[in-house]
Structure formats: structure tokens, C-alpha cells
Amino acid sequence: MIEYTKFTGDTSYVKTLTRALVANYGPNNDILLPWKKDQEGNDDQAFWALALMSALEYDFPDPDEKPPASYLEVVENCFNNIVPRWDLTSCNGGFKWQIYPENAYGWNYKNSISNGAVFALAARLARYTGNQTYADWAVKIWDWSKAIGLVTDKYEVLDGTSDKENCTDHDNTQWTYNIGMYMHGAAVMYNYTNGDQAWKRHVAGFIDHSSFFFKPHDNAPDIMYEIACETGQTGRASCNVDQQSFKAYFARFLAKTAIMAPFTRDQVTKWLRASAIGAAKSCSGGADGATCGSRWYTGSWDGATGVGQQLSALEVTQALLTLRKHVVPRVQSGPEPAPPLRSSTGGAVPTATGTAVKKPKPSETPKPSGTSKPSKAPKPSETPQPSETSKATGSPATSGAPAAPEFQDSAETPSPPSPSGSGKCNCSPKSTTTVYVQPPSLTTAQPAPPGDIATTPLGSQAPPSSSPSTTPSVPENVFDGAAVTVRRPGVAMVAGLLGALLYVLL
């Protein structure tokens, strides 16, 4: 909706959106909500921060009433709240799915969407602020994801892994939003490093493997589908409520990838155009004749309904608008950065042949290299130095981000599994319930980098083992729009926006 406002000039939803954003700041302005203790995980917290990054990058209006913190302060507070949860007690690092040990479902699961979302958030913060420490964190998370096997050499992105088995037992299910998130983060790093060839290779690898999620049948070329649950070929008869929305995020991040890495634009446009047409044909059901279905390759409505279906159809259509408008997200200061030039080979996507990133010296031409290693974390009083794997934009570094811990190459790392894509694994939790524990309060919007983050097992810094005895109540006057109206007006609003976008684009 933030991008919709920017691209169309329609300000009808600005007040509602700003109220929704501020309502999710939380008591410490870091997107931790005591009244959502049964829902919020690391991925949820990072997703809200990504929404606020869009508000910054697209000059979204500030709230009418003075908020308790700015968009940037909340994003940085959120990032600083997340990164101390980098868990060195198992698997040589990584973020758990859930935040608190009381949550039996997901506490021992290190999944791709949590790590990928923080990776993308770090990349966008690095690009927006010019702070190299954020880039170091992005590299840190990337290196771990590759080493542990969540991102394979073929650029498959597996759903997650159990830390009870030191991350040797993986759920091999491939979901669209997982690859979309990592691809988006890699594309932002490609832009941030002014076209580093190693990041280009990673983006190209993700684009190449993304074809896995298109062409469900020979007569439906280039149409997006959720292979893990739409066709029944992997043991799942249907997609659940959450999974119905995954294509929305994939479409969004494909478009954002094409903006950050223009050499992908032709392929992305081809996929999104065919998928948007298929989605439009599926939005022909229900009493209103405009309800959207799940399967875009059937040529008509498939009888399915829900917010996830509406959201996915809206996002794949808006993704085309993103490509048409080609608005480059702005950075904190200075003019809008020019996107990297298309490949000198005529725009073809390069072959993905490596897994590493290495930072060249400023005077050198970027070249692919061997296994990467991020720089040693700077002391709090030092100016962060560029890492070996990413390249600063020339903007002055700031001290707002916690230093990234050094990657322990000497530690034993389990070999990546041979992904089957079947998703048949018993390590993936079946529930998403989160138990909230009150975090320590932050004294400033930008806490100082913790001095022992490079050596202390940060998993030991988990919140207290017992949750509050009573459920914190929702504060008075908090925004209640989406929480109480998502079922009917929410679907109607999405349907209306979808109709307007389809009229413009198709």
C-alpha cells in the first residue's frame, strides 16, 4: 500500500496506513508488541521493519499526530533488538524462528524466512544509511545461510533446519517467499556495492532457480504457482491461510529485484505479466464476480477465497506497476542513486557458478572469489570499516548498528543436505504460536553496539524463562483497523485496488 500510494498518487489510504504503522511500534519503539505475544516471531518483527523501510525509501508521509519515534528510529531500534538474538549456542549462528524459549513451536527451528528477512533488512539499511556495519551483518547472515545449507549451491532456498540436530536435519520444502526474500536482499547488496560481480552472480542464481515456481503445466507457461501446496504433487492437498499469501511476497520481491538489478528486468517482466493476467482471470468468482482464487493457471476462478488470494493477486498486479514506474528507492541523503547498468552482454543473466562474495579494493574491478569472510566487528568507539564482502557507497558510516560478530570459519559446519524439494521432513513445526516475554527497555532509539557481541554466545541472552502471568492488555486508543475488519472490508479494499490496477495495466 505504501508503494501503491507512491506510484499512483492516491492518498486515500495514507491516514489508515500511518495509524497502522505507529500502532505497531510497541512500547519501546522496536516493533515488539506485548499484546501480540501469541503471534510475533523474528520474521514478523522484520517484516514490519521492511514496511517501514518502504515508508522511508518512498517518502511516505509522516503521521498527522507527532509519533513517539521516526520511521528510521523504529527500524534501527528493531534491528538492534533482533541482532543480539544471533544464536551461537548451536549451528554456529543463525536466528531462530521464534523469539522466546517458552514457545515450544519454533524455538528450535532456524528458518529461512527469519534469517532472510533480517538479511534483506540489513541490506536495505546499509543502502539507505550508508552504514557499513549493516552491510557486514547482511554478509554475516548470507555466509551462514550458505554454510548451513539453507541456500544451496543451486540457489534453492530450503524452509529451515532443526538446531536440536545442529542444523543437519532440514525441511527441504521450497516456498516462493523464501527465495524471494533472499533474492531481494542479494539484489539490494548488488546495488549497494555498485554492481559487485559476486552479488550479481547470486542474484542471477536466484533468478535462474525461480523458474522452478513457474509453468505448472505445459499450457500455462510463465505463470507463478506455489509448487509445495497448489498441485498436490508434494503431499500437501492444499495451501493453508499463510501459504496462500506467499506468492504476494514473491511477486513484490521479484519486482524490487528488477529495480535494484536491472539485468533481471526482462525475465521478471515476462513472468509477472503472464502471472498477472492469470491472476486477473482467477478474480472472477464469488457473489461480486471479482473474488480471486488460488490457482492462476486454470483460466478462471477455482472456488478458493481469502485474504491471501486477494493479496497475492493485488501484489502480482502492482509488481507490474512497480516495473512500469521504475521508481528507484531513495537513500538517506543526496540524489536518487542510478541503478547499475545492464550487463555488457546485452542484458543476459550471467551464469551462477559460485557461492562466495569478496570485497575488492576501491581501485579494483570487482571479481568473483573464494569463500568470503566478513570483517572483524569494530569496537563501539571505532568507525566501522568496510568488510571483505561488501562495498560502501561512500556515505559516512554511523554508529547506530550493532557490530556483526565474526564468522567462525574454524568451527565445524555440517554439510548441506541433498535437497529433494518434497518437503518431507519432521523438523518443521506445525504451529506458529509465540509466547511473549517482556524485553528489557531501551534507553535510546539507537543503543550502542554491544562490546562482547563477537565472542558471547548470544543465544544465552534470551529473555527470562518465564512469561508474565497475565496477558498485557492492548493500550488505549491503539489502531484497531486491520485487527477487527480484515475479514470483509479488508478484502473489499484489496479487491477495489486490484480492479483499479488491472484497469490501468492490462
C-alpha positions as CSV (number, residue, x, y, z in Angstrom):
1,M,0.0,0.0,0.0
2,I,3.0,2.3,0.6
3,E,4.2,1.7,-2.9
4,Y,0.7,2.0,-4.3
5,T,0.5,5.5,-2.8
6,K,3.8,6.5,-4.3
7,F,3.1,5.1,-7.8
8,T,-0.5,6.3,-8.2
9,G,-0.6,9.5,-6.2
10,D,-3.8,8.2,-4.5
11,T,-3.6,9.4,-0.9
12,S,-6.9,7.8,0.2
13,Y,-5.2,5.3,2.5
14,V,-2.4,7.4,4.0
15,K,-4.1,8.1,7.3
16,T,-5.1,4.5,7.8
17,L,-1.6,3.3,6.9
18,T,0.2,5.7,9.2
19,R,-2.0,4.8,12.1
20,A,-1.3,1.1,11.4
21,L,2.4,1.6,11.3
22,V,2.5,3.7,14.5
23,A,0.2,1.2,16.3
24,N,2.8,-1.5,15.7
25,Y,5.8,0.5,17.1
26,G,5.4,-1.2,20.5
27,P,6.2,0.3,24.0
28,N,9.9,0.6,23.2
29,N,9.5,1.7,19.5
30,D,11.1,-1.5,18.3
31,I,8.1,-3.5,16.9
32,L,7.8,-5.8,19.9
33,L,4.1,-5.9,21.0
34,P,3.2,-7.4,24.4
35,W,-0.5,-7.7,23.2
36,K,0.6,-9.9,20.3
37,K,2.6,-12.3,22.3
38,D,0.9,-15.3,20.7
39,Q,1.8,-14.2,17.2
40,E,5.1,-12.4,16.8
41,G,8.3,-14.1,15.8
42,N,11.6,-12.9,14.4
43,D,10.1,-13.0,10.9
44,D,7.1,-10.9,11.8
45,Q,9.2,-8.3,13.5
46,A,11.5,-8.0,10.5
47,F,8.5,-7.8,8.1
48,W,7.1,-4.7,9.8
49,A,10.6,-3.2,9.7
50,L,10.7,-3.8,6.0
51,A,7.4,-2.0,5.6
52,L,8.8,1.0,7.5
53,M,11.9,0.9,5.2
54,S,9.5,1.3,2.3
55,A,8.0,4.3,4.0
56,L,11.5,5.8,4.2
57,E,12.5,4.9,0.7
58,Y,9.4,6.2,-1.0
59,D,8.9,9.4,1.1
60,F,5.7,8.2,2.7
61,P,4.0,10.9,4.7
62,D,4.6,11.2,8.4
63,P,1.6,10.6,10.7
64,D,-0.6,13.6,11.3
65,E,0.0,13.4,15.1
66,K,3.6,13.5,16.3
67,P,4.6,9.9,16.7
68,P,6.8,8.7,19.6
69,A,9.7,8.0,17.1
70,S,10.5,8.5,13.5
71,Y,10.3,5.7,10.9
72,L,14.1,5.4,10.8
73,E,14.4,5.3,14.6
74,V,11.9,2.5,14.8
75,V,13.6,0.5,12.1
76,E,17.0,0.9,13.7
77,N,15.6,0.1,17.2
78,C,14.0,-3.0,15.7
79,F,17.3,-4.1,14.0
80,N,19.2,-3.5,17.2
81,N,16.6,-5.6,19.1
82,I,16.9,-8.5,16.7
83,V,20.6,-8.9,16.2
84,P,21.5,-9.8,19.8
85,R,19.4,-12.9,19.2
86,W,22.1,-14.3,16.8
87,D,22.4,-17.7,18.4
88,L,25.9,-19.2,18.7
89,T,24.8,-22.0,21.0
90,S,24.0,-24.2,18.0
91,C,24.7,-24.4,14.3
92,N,27.5,-21.8,14.5
93,G,24.9,-19.0,14.5
94,G,21.6,-18.1,12.9
95,F,18.3,-16.6,14.0
96,K,15.7,-18.9,15.5
97,W,12.2,-18.7,14.1
98,Q,10.7,-17.7,17.4
99,I,11.9,-15.1,19.9
100,Y,11.3,-16.7,23.3
101,P,12.2,-20.2,24.7
102,E,8.7,-20.6,26.1
103,N,7.4,-21.1,22.6
104,A,7.5,-24.8,22.0
105,Y,6.7,-24.4,18.3
106,G,9.6,-22.8,16.5
107,W,12.1,-22.1,19.3
108,N,14.4,-24.9,18.0
109,Y,13.8,-24.1,14.3
110,K,16.2,-21.8,12.4
111,N,14.3,-20.9,9.3
112,S,15.0,-19.1,6.0
113,I,12.3,-16.5,6.3
114,S,13.6,-15.2,9.6
115,N,17.2,-15.1,8.5
116,G,16.3,-14.0,5.0
117,A,14.2,-11.1,6.3
118,V,16.9,-9.8,8.6
119,F,19.4,-10.2,5.7
120,A,17.2,-8.1,3.5
121,L,16.6,-5.6,6.3
122,A,20.3,-5.2,6.9
123,A,21.0,-4.7,3.2
124,R,18.3,-2.0,2.9
125,L,19.5,-0.3,6.0
126,A,23.1,-0.3,4.6
127,R,21.9,1.1,1.3
128,Y,19.7,3.8,2.9
129,T,22.0,5.0,5.7
130,G,25.4,4.3,4.2
131,N,26.4,2.5,7.4
132,Q,28.8,-0.3,6.6
133,T,28.0,-2.2,9.8
134,Y,24.6,-3.1,8.4
135,A,26.3,-4.4,5.3
136,D,28.6,-6.5,7.5
137,W,25.5,-8.0,9.1
138,A,24.0,-8.8,5.7
139,V,27.2,-10.6,4.7
140,K,27.3,-12.4,8.0
141,I,23.7,-13.8,7.6
142,W,24.4,-14.6,3.9
143,D,27.5,-16.6,4.7
144,W,25.8,-18.5,7.5
145,S,22.8,-19.3,5.3
146,K,25.1,-20.7,2.6
147,A,27.3,-22.6,5.1
148,I,24.5,-24.3,6.9
149,G,22.7,-25.3,3.6
150,L,19.6,-23.2,3.8
151,V,20.7,-21.6,0.5
152,T,22.2,-24.4,-1.7
153,D,24.8,-24.2,-4.5
154,K,21.8,-24.3,-6.9
155,Y,20.2,-21.3,-5.2
156,E,17.4,-23.4,-3.8
157,V,16.2,-21.9,-0.5
158,L,15.1,-24.6,1.9
159,D,12.5,-23.8,4.6
160,G,14.5,-24.3,7.7
161,T,16.5,-26.6,9.9
162,S,16.4,-28.0,13.5
163,D,19.0,-26.7,15.9
164,K,18.4,-29.8,18.1
165,E,20.4,-31.7,15.4
166,N,22.9,-28.9,15.0
167,C,21.2,-27.9,11.7
168,T,21.9,-31.2,9.9
169,D,18.1,-32.1,9.6
170,H,16.5,-29.8,7.1
171,D,13.0,-29.2,5.9
172,N,13.6,-29.3,2.1
173,T,10.3,-27.6,1.2
174,Q,10.8,-24.7,-1.2
175,W,8.4,-21.8,-0.8
176,T,8.2,-18.8,-3.1
177,Y,8.6,-16.2,-0.4
178,N,11.8,-17.7,0.9
179,I,13.6,-17.4,-2.4
180,G,12.0,-14.1,-3.0
181,M,13.4,-12.7,0.3
182,Y,17.0,-13.8,-0.3
183,M,16.9,-12.7,-3.9
184,H,15.7,-9.3,-2.8
185,G,18.4,-8.9,-0.2
186,A,21.1,-10.0,-2.7
187,A,19.8,-7.5,-5.3
188,V,20.0,-4.7,-2.8
189,M,23.6,-5.7,-1.9
190,Y,24.3,-5.7,-5.7
191,N,23.0,-2.1,-5.9
192,Y,24.8,-1.1,-2.6
193,T,28.1,-2.4,-3.9
194,N,27.7,-0.6,-7.2
195,G,27.4,-3.8,-9.2
196,D,29.8,-6.2,-7.5
197,Q,30.1,-9.3,-9.7
198,A,29.8,-11.8,-6.9
199,W,26.4,-10.3,-5.8
200,K,25.4,-10.2,-9.4
201,R,26.1,-13.9,-9.6
202,H,24.0,-14.6,-6.6
203,V,21.1,-12.6,-8.0
204,A,21.4,-14.4,-11.3
205,G,21.4,-17.7,-9.5
206,F,18.1,-16.9,-7.7
207,I,16.5,-15.7,-10.9
208,D,17.6,-18.9,-12.7
209,H,16.1,-21.1,-9.9
210,S,13.0,-19.1,-9.7
211,S,11.8,-20.8,-12.9
212,F,11.0,-23.7,-10.6
213,F,7.9,-21.7,-9.5
214,F,6.5,-21.0,-12.9
215,K,4.9,-23.1,-15.6
216,P,2.8,-25.5,-13.6
217,H,1.6,-27.1,-16.8
218,D,2.8,-27.0,-20.4
219,N,-0.2,-24.9,-21.4
220,A,0.4,-22.4,-18.6
221,P,3.9,-21.0,-19.3
222,D,5.4,-18.3,-17.1
223,I,2.5,-18.4,-14.6
224,M,3.5,-18.4,-10.9
225,Y,2.4,-21.1,-8.6
226,E,3.1,-22.5,-5.1
227,I,4.5,-25.8,-6.1
228,A,4.6,-27.1,-2.5
229,C,0.8,-26.9,-2.0
230,E,-1.1,-26.0,-5.1
231,T,-0.8,-29.1,-7.4
232,G,-0.8,-31.9,-4.8
233,Q,2.4,-33.2,-6.1
234,T,4.4,-32.8,-2.9
235,G,2.0,-34.5,-0.4
236,R,0.1,-31.3,0.5
237,A,-3.5,-31.3,-0.7
238,S,-3.9,-27.5,-0.4
239,C,-2.2,-24.4,0.9
240,N,-3.1,-23.1,4.4
241,V,-4.0,-19.5,5.2
242,D,-0.4,-18.3,5.5
243,Q,0.8,-20.1,2.4
244,Q,-2.0,-18.5,0.2
245,S,-0.1,-15.2,0.6
246,F,3.4,-16.4,-0.2
247,K,3.1,-15.6,-3.9
248,A,2.3,-12.0,-2.9
249,Y,5.7,-11.5,-1.4
250,F,7.5,-13.4,-4.2
251,A,5.9,-11.1,-6.8
252,R,6.8,-8.0,-4.7
253,F,10.4,-9.0,-4.3
254,L,10.8,-10.0,-8.0
255,A,9.8,-6.5,-9.0
256,K,12.1,-4.9,-6.3
257,T,14.9,-7.2,-7.6
258,A,14.4,-5.9,-11.1
259,I,14.7,-2.3,-9.9
260,M,17.9,-3.0,-7.9
261,A,19.4,-5.3,-10.5
262,P,18.1,-4.2,-14.0
263,F,19.8,-7.1,-15.8
264,T,16.9,-9.2,-14.5
265,R,14.1,-7.0,-15.7
266,D,13.3,-8.7,-19.0
267,Q,12.8,-12.2,-17.3
268,V,11.0,-10.8,-14.3
269,T,8.6,-8.8,-16.6
270,K,7.8,-11.8,-18.6
271,W,6.9,-13.8,-15.5
272,L,4.9,-11.1,-13.8
273,R,2.9,-10.2,-16.9
274,A,1.8,-13.7,-17.5
275,S,1.1,-14.3,-13.8
276,A,-0.9,-11.0,-13.5
277,I,-3.1,-12.0,-16.5
278,G,-3.7,-15.4,-14.9
279,A,-4.5,-13.8,-11.6
280,A,-7.0,-11.4,-13.2
281,K,-8.8,-14.4,-14.8
282,S,-8.9,-16.0,-11.4
283,C,-10.5,-12.9,-9.9
284,S,-13.9,-13.7,-11.4
285,G,-15.7,-15.6,-8.7
286,G,-17.9,-15.1,-5.7
287,A,-21.2,-13.1,-5.5
288,D,-19.4,-10.0,-6.7
289,G,-17.8,-11.7,-9.7
290,A,-14.4,-10.3,-8.6
291,T,-13.3,-12.7,-5.9
292,C,-9.8,-14.1,-6.5
293,G,-8.8,-17.7,-6.4
294,S,-5.6,-19.6,-5.6
295,R,-4.6,-21.2,-8.9
296,W,-3.9,-18.7,-11.6
297,Y,-3.2,-21.2,-14.3
298,T,-6.8,-22.6,-14.6
299,G,-8.1,-19.7,-16.7
300,S,-11.0,-19.0,-14.2
301,W,-11.9,-18.9,-10.6
302,D,-11.1,-22.1,-8.8
303,G,-13.6,-21.6,-5.9
304,A,-11.0,-20.6,-3.3
305,T,-11.4,-17.4,-1.3
306,G,-9.5,-15.5,1.3
307,V,-7.3,-12.5,2.1
308,G,-4.2,-14.4,0.9
309,Q,-5.7,-14.9,-2.5
310,Q,-6.7,-11.3,-2.8
311,L,-3.3,-10.1,-1.5
312,S,-1.4,-12.3,-4.0
313,A,-3.5,-11.1,-7.0
314,L,-3.0,-7.5,-5.9
315,E,0.7,-7.8,-5.4
316,V,1.4,-9.5,-8.7
317,T,-0.5,-6.8,-10.5
318,Q,1.1,-4.0,-8.5
319,A,4.5,-5.6,-9.3
320,L,3.9,-4.7,-12.9
321,L,3.2,-1.1,-11.9
322,T,6.5,-1.1,-10.0
323,L,8.3,-2.1,-13.1
324,R,6.4,0.5,-15.3
325,K,7.1,3.4,-12.9
326,H,10.6,2.3,-12.1
327,V,11.0,4.5,-9.1
328,V,14.4,3.8,-7.5
329,P,14.0,3.8,-3.7
330,R,15.8,6.8,-2.3
331,V,18.7,6.8,0.2
332,Q,19.0,9.0,3.3
333,S,20.9,11.9,1.7
334,G,21.9,13.0,-1.8
335,P,20.1,12.4,-5.1
336,E,18.5,9.2,-6.0
337,P,21.2,6.6,-6.9
338,A,21.3,5.5,-10.5
339,P,20.6,1.8,-10.9
340,P,23.6,-0.4,-12.1
341,L,23.9,-0.6,-15.8
342,R,22.6,-3.6,-17.7
343,S,25.1,-6.3,-18.5
344,S,27.5,-5.6,-21.3
345,T,26.5,-8.9,-22.8
346,G,23.1,-7.4,-23.9
347,G,21.2,-7.8,-20.7
348,A,21.6,-11.6,-20.4
349,V,21.5,-13.1,-16.9
350,P,25.0,-14.4,-16.1
351,T,25.5,-18.0,-15.1
352,A,25.5,-18.6,-11.3
353,T,28.7,-20.5,-10.7
354,G,29.8,-19.6,-7.2
355,T,28.7,-19.1,-3.6
356,A,31.1,-16.6,-2.3
357,V,31.4,-12.8,-2.1
358,K,34.7,-10.9,-1.8
359,K,35.1,-7.1,-1.4
360,P,37.6,-5.7,-3.9
361,K,39.7,-2.7,-3.1
362,P,38.1,0.6,-4.3
363,S,40.5,0.9,-7.1
364,E,40.0,-2.7,-8.4
365,T,37.3,-4.1,-10.7
366,P,35.0,-6.5,-8.7
367,K,35.9,-10.1,-9.3
368,P,34.4,-13.3,-8.0
369,S,36.5,-15.1,-5.4
370,G,36.6,-17.9,-2.9
371,T,34.8,-18.3,0.4
372,S,34.1,-15.0,1.9
373,K,34.6,-13.7,5.5
374,P,33.1,-10.6,6.9
375,S,35.4,-8.1,8.6
376,K,36.0,-8.2,12.4
377,A,33.5,-6.3,14.3
378,P,34.6,-2.7,15.1
379,K,34.8,-1.6,18.6
380,P,32.0,0.7,19.6
381,S,34.3,3.7,19.5
382,E,35.6,2.9,16.1
383,T,34.3,3.9,12.7
384,P,33.1,0.7,11.0
385,Q,35.5,-0.4,8.3
386,P,34.3,-2.0,5.0
387,S,34.1,-5.8,5.1
388,E,35.8,-8.1,2.6
389,T,32.5,-9.0,1.1
390,S,30.7,-5.7,0.6
391,K,31.4,-2.3,-0.7
392,A,30.5,1.0,0.9
393,T,28.7,3.7,-1.1
394,G,30.9,6.5,0.1
395,S,28.4,7.8,2.6
396,P,29.7,8.4,6.1
397,A,29.3,5.5,8.5
398,T,27.3,5.9,11.7
399,S,27.4,4.2,15.0
400,G,23.7,3.2,15.2
401,A,24.0,-0.5,14.3
402,P,25.4,-3.3,16.5
403,A,28.7,-4.7,15.1
404,A,28.4,-8.1,13.3
405,P,30.1,-10.9,15.1
406,E,33.0,-12.5,13.2
407,F,32.0,-15.7,11.3
408,Q,33.7,-18.7,12.9
409,D,35.2,-20.4,9.9
410,S,37.2,-22.8,12.1
411,A,34.0,-24.2,13.7
412,E,32.6,-27.4,12.4
413,T,29.8,-26.7,9.9
414,P,27.5,-29.6,8.8
415,S,27.5,-30.3,5.1
416,P,24.4,-29.1,3.2
417,P,21.8,-31.8,2.5
418,S,20.8,-33.0,-0.9
419,P,17.5,-31.1,-1.3
420,S,14.7,-33.2,-2.6
421,G,12.1,-30.5,-2.8
422,S,9.5,-32.8,-1.4
423,G,9.2,-31.1,1.9
424,K,9.1,-34.5,3.7
425,C,10.8,-33.7,7.0
426,N,9.8,-33.9,10.6
427,C,11.7,-30.9,11.8
428,S,9.4,-28.2,10.6
429,P,7.0,-27.0,13.4
430,K,3.3,-27.3,12.6
431,S,2.2,-24.3,14.7
432,T,3.1,-20.6,14.7
433,T,2.2,-19.7,18.3
434,T,4.6,-17.3,20.0
435,V,4.8,-16.7,23.7
436,Y,5.8,-13.2,24.7
437,V,8.3,-12.3,27.4
438,Q,8.8,-8.6,28.3
439,P,12.1,-7.5,26.8
440,P,14.4,-5.1,28.6
441,S,13.5,-1.5,27.9
442,L,15.7,0.6,25.5
443,T,17.0,3.8,26.8
444,T,17.7,5.4,23.4
445,A,16.4,4.9,19.9
446,Q,19.9,3.8,18.8
447,P,21.6,1.7,21.6
448,A,25.4,1.5,21.5
449,P,26.9,-1.6,19.9
450,P,27.3,-4.4,22.5
451,G,31.0,-4.8,23.1
452,D,31.0,-8.6,23.5
453,I,28.9,-9.5,20.6
454,A,31.8,-11.1,18.7
455,T,32.5,-13.6,21.4
456,T,29.5,-14.1,23.6
457,P,27.0,-16.9,22.6
458,L,24.1,-14.5,22.1
459,G,21.6,-17.3,22.4
460,S,22.3,-17.1,26.1
461,Q,20.9,-13.6,26.2
462,A,17.4,-14.8,25.6
463,P,14.7,-13.2,27.7
464,P,13.7,-14.6,31.1
465,S,12.5,-18.2,31.1
466,S,9.1,-17.3,32.5
467,S,6.5,-15.2,30.7
468,P,4.3,-12.6,32.5
469,S,1.5,-14.2,34.5
470,T,-1.1,-12.1,32.8
471,T,-1.6,-11.1,29.2
472,P,-0.7,-7.5,28.7
473,S,-3.8,-5.5,27.5
474,V,-3.9,-3.5,24.3
475,P,-3.1,0.1,25.1
476,E,-6.0,2.6,24.8
477,N,-6.6,4.3,21.5
478,V,-4.4,1.9,19.6
479,F,-5.2,1.5,15.9
480,D,-7.7,-1.4,15.5
481,G,-8.5,-1.3,11.8
482,A,-6.9,-4.4,10.5
483,A,-7.4,-6.4,13.6
484,V,-11.2,-6.1,13.6
485,T,-12.1,-5.5,10.0
486,V,-9.8,-7.7,7.9
487,R,-12.4,-10.2,7.1
488,R,-14.8,-8.2,5.0
489,P,-13.8,-4.5,4.4
490,G,-10.2,-5.6,4.1
491,V,-11.0,-8.0,1.3
492,A,-13.2,-5.4,-0.3
493,M,-10.5,-2.7,-0.2
494,V,-8.0,-5.1,-1.8
495,A,-10.5,-6.1,-4.4
496,G,-11.1,-2.4,-5.3
497,L,-7.4,-1.6,-5.5
498,L,-6.9,-4.7,-7.7
499,G,-9.6,-3.6,-10.0
500,A,-8.1,-0.2,-10.4
501,L,-4.6,-1.6,-11.1
502,L,-5.9,-4.1,-13.6
503,Y,-7.8,-1.3,-15.4
504,V,-4.5,0.7,-15.7
505,L,-2.2,-2.2,-16.6
506,L,-4.0,-4.9,-18.5
